[in-house]
């Protein structure tokens, strides 16, 4: 960068540095002259802002190949290696944990087993130990962590699950995740519903041209996110997308939400495990049901297809109301996609408006098991690399102080 010595800092001097970084992030490497013209400021102002960004190692320079006579110009570009993002998708039977760079590209990831019966504090100990080991394996210090993204089921689902296991319900509070992780890494913690983060990543990476898409999580429980122009629809109470609690015909089974006849009670992975157990089959997890279906077991195939039909019926209301371009499916059940998708299409075609159901694409996630952590990382990066937030970080020289009270937006 231009100056070896750290620059004096004030809000007035730093202002605009975050905007400059946005140009480099989204438009690629540029020269000082190009940046000055783009921002309509002097070259000296650009140089000063580049110095601040260079001290944080978030911008790096190189010499462009000369196209003619004269000294070649230096070009400046965003340095995604300047920091790390910690990301986790908390599931009811396992957590996907990852470390990414500042582009959101996964550097390391691991699936960690979860024993909810041991409580939230034990889970957080496991997560922090896993993060520490992954960062150490990358030969990077914890001080390079710029933020932590957490995708988590709704508090209602977490607490109901904990209640069924006989554990402390109140310990499953999102504030505990924020408090523990922020204290450990001195970095801001951003939380959202896991399915919203799945949808964020899928839309950003693969479907950014569509107006409306729906992401459904078909695992131990069922959930959904509706994305309009890239933004998850949250609702007045943050409860938009509760597909698993839509009432379905033909059942009056009690649900953990306190209602009866919810989709979760007949079509979730947990419901299929209980159904096949009752028929005498030795299964304990939805992945075993899927394996049986894929190996041709007629009872498992029938159960998965019927679950798909009920899911399709529930989705028909969403399709009729919002006319999405695509329904993206993620979760253990999608590994039995032949049987499952046949059932979903059957339910959709029977209940939804033909023009909508015939045109909507039904696809598996393109990001696979990493969709949730990719979404969690993108949530962090959208926040901490925002132009104003980055100016605050350069002023305080602290990622944590730049985002003092990030608010999770989920129920």
Order of alpha helices (4+ residues) and beta strands (2+ residues): alpha-alpha-beta-alpha-alpha-beta-beta-beta-beta-beta-alpha-beta-alpha-alpha-beta-alpha-beta-beta-beta-alpha-alpha-alpha-alpha-beta-alpha-alpha-beta-alpha-alpha-alpha
